[in-house]
Amino acid sequence: GARVRRARVAASRERGMREGRRYRSVDWIENLRGLCTSELLRRILSPVLCTTCNAAIACFARSYKLLPRGFWPSSALGHSLLVGALGLLLVFRTNTAYSRFWEGRQIWQRILDVGRDVSRAAVLFREQMGAAAAARVCRLVQAFPFCMIEHLRGKKDKHLRAKLERLVGPLATLALPEEGDSPWEYTLPQSSNRPLFVVNQLAYTIASVPNQVGPQAMYTNRERTWLLGEVEKLSSTIGACERLVQTPVPLSWVRHTSRFL
């Protein structure tokens, strides 16, 4: 199974596109090996252990006849009554989880598409915008997904911080140009919304490029307006991702599901 996976990954790299992780029937041994390191198992370990201990105690007491006769007679009626309600609750949570996953995937695809369009335009208008400004636009477009990942996860990541430092500079100072400084000397601030900062710097970079003059001008207000519209699309993805993260499953459904389980 591992050899087949490595061969497929190598083939996908040769084609230029990495294949997404998918479950295959030959991976069942590796899935069993990774059971102890499963993040999902760690999250539900407490209720699983509690239920297992209760069941073990009840089985032990019943096997050795420690309970008085007639104490809490077992019946499948309770489980039969709870199956319907529990099924509805679980189906709702499953559908909600898949809908949130699919919406997040669509938002991320929109980020990739807009980023490619802006980068392509920066390379196309490199002579008109200037090499420094075009390179700056490409670096900011590269930094935006990393800022978005860190912003949505809500925790610091050393690898992401290293990539951001290489793209937009150190993280300690604010990006406020002082007298005598070039307007392009920006750094990533210690702000609570770094993707929005990157979008603002991207819009400032595009808006600061002067128009070309002449009948053969290629970079004018029309191209600038189109690029700023693309930047606005990137900005809208920030709010969409924040809405997705900050809108959990309704608390009443979670409580009822937990009680039924």
N, C-alpha and C positions, 0 to 999 in steps of 0.2 A: 504493500500500500504506500509506504513512504517513497519507494523508488518511482512508482507511477506518478506520485504527486510532484516529485522533484523534476521528473521528465516533462510533465505538463507545464510546470512553472518555467523551465528553461525554454520550452517551445513558445510559450506566450511572450517571453521577453524577446525572443528572436523576432516575433511578429510585431513587437513594439507596444503591445498592450498587455498589462498584467491581468491575469484571470482572477476573478473574485473567489473568495473562500466559499466552498460549497460542501455540503455533507454528501458522502458517498457510502455505499453499502460496505466497501472494503475498509472503512475507517473505524469499524466498531471496536477493534482491539485498542486503538489509540484513544478512543473515547473512554473506554474503561480505565486505561492507564491514567488519564487526566482527571479522573473523578475526585481524587484527593485534593487537587489544586483548582477545582472548579470554583469560580467566583460566585455563581448562583447557589451552589451548595453551602458555601460559607454564609451567605445571606439568610438562608432558610434553616440553618443548622439548629438554632434554638428551638423553634416549634417542632422540628422533626425529632430532636432528642427528647423533648417533653412528651410528645405523643408516644414515642417508642417506649419510654420508661413507664408510662401509665399502662400501656398494653402489656408490657412484661410483668408488671406487678399484678395486674388482674389475672393474667394467665397463670402465674405462679400461685396466687391465692386459690384459684379455682382448681388447679391440678392437685394441690395438697389439701384441699377441702378445709381451708382456713376460714372461709366465709360461712356464716350460719345458713341453715337450710331455708330456701325461699328468699334469700337476699338478692334483690335486683335481678330478676330472671331475664336472661338474654332473649332478645327478639329482633327480627329484621324489620319490624314495622317502622321504627324510627328512621332507619337509613332509607327506607323506601319513600318516606314522606319528605326527606331532605334532598333527595336526588334531583327532583325537578327544579327546585329553587336554586340549588347549588350549580346545576348545569347552566341555568340562565345567567347567573352571576359570572361564571367562568367564561362563558361565550362572549359576554359583553366586554370583559377585560381583555380577552384575546383579540377581539375585533378592534378594540380601542388601541391596543399596543401595535397591531399591524398597521392601522391607519396612521398612527404617529410615526412609525418607522418609514412608511412609504412617503409621507409628506416631507419628512426630513431628507430623504433621498432625493426628492424632486428639488428641494431648496438647494441642496449641495450641487446638484447637476446645473442649476441655474447659476450658481457662483462660478463653476468651472467654465461654462459657456461664455458668460460675460467677461470673465478674466481673460479668456483666449481672444475674444474680440478686441478688448482694449490693448492687450499686448501686441496683437497683429497690427492694429492701427498705429501704435507707437513705433513699431519697426518700419511700417510703410511710410510714415511721415517723419522719419528720423532726420533727414536733411532739413526739413522745414522747422521742426521743433528744436533741433539741436541734439547732439549726441548725449549730452549730460541729462537733459530733460527726458529724452526717450528712455535712457537707461534707468532713470529714477522712477518713471512710470512703471516699467517692467518689474523693478524691485518691489515697489509698493503692491503691485498686483500679486506677486509671489508671497509677500508677507501677510496679505489679508486672510487667506485660509488658516494660517498658523495662529494669527490673533483671534480668529473666530473660534478655533478649537479650544484655546486656552480660556477664552471668555465664557464659553458655554459650559465647560467642565468646572469652572470656578475654583481651580487649583493650579498652582505653579508647576511647570514642567521644565526640567533643566534642558532637555533636548530641544524643545520648542523655543526656549529663551535663547539658546545658542544660535539657532537658525535666524531668529529675529534680530539678534545683534549683528549677524553678518549682513543682513539685508538692509536694516534701517538704522544701525548704530547702537550705542549703548542705551541702557534703559534707565539711567539715573536722572538725567536732566530733562527739562521740559523743552518743547519745540517752539520756543518763542524767540524770533529773530531780534537781536539787539542792534544798536547803531553800529554801522560798519561791517556787520555780518552779511553774508550772502543770504538771500531768501531761501536758498536750497539747503542750507545747513540745518537739517532737522534731525531730531532724535525721538524715540518713542517714549512718551511720558509714563509716569506711574499713575495712570488714570484707571478708572473703573470700567471704561469702555474703549479698549484699544482698537477694535475694528472700526468704530466710528472715527477715531483719530486718523487711522490710515486712509479712510475714505475722504475725509476733509483734506488731508495732505495731497491725495490724488487729484481732487477737484481743483485745489489751489495750483498745483503744478500744471494742469491742463489749461486753466484759465489765464495763467501768467504768460503763456507763449503768445507773442505778437502775431498779428495777421501778416500774410504775405501780400505784396502789392504788385499789381500788374495783371494783364489778361491771362497769363499762364499760372496764376497763383493756385496752389494746391491746398494750402492750409488757411482757411478763412473762418468766419463766424459759423458757417454751416457745419464744417468739420468739428469745430469746438463745441457747438451745441449738441451734436450727435454724441461726442465723447462724454460730455457732461451728463447726457441722458443715460449712457451706459453706467456711469458712476452712480447715478441715482438708483439704478436697478440693484447695484451692489449694496447700496445703503438700505434698500427695502428688505434685503435678505437678512439684515441684522435684526430688524423688528420681527420678521417671520420666525427666525430661530429662537429669539427670546420668548415669543408667545408660545412656541412649542414646548420650551423647557419649563416655563413658569406656569403652565396650565396642566396640573396633574389630573389623574383620574379622580372623579368626585369622591370626597372623603366618605360619604354615606355608603357608597358601593364597596369601598375597601373595607369598611368596618363590618358590613353585613357578610361579605365573603369570608373575612377572618373568623367571625363568629360561627358561621356554618361549618367551616373547616374544623 
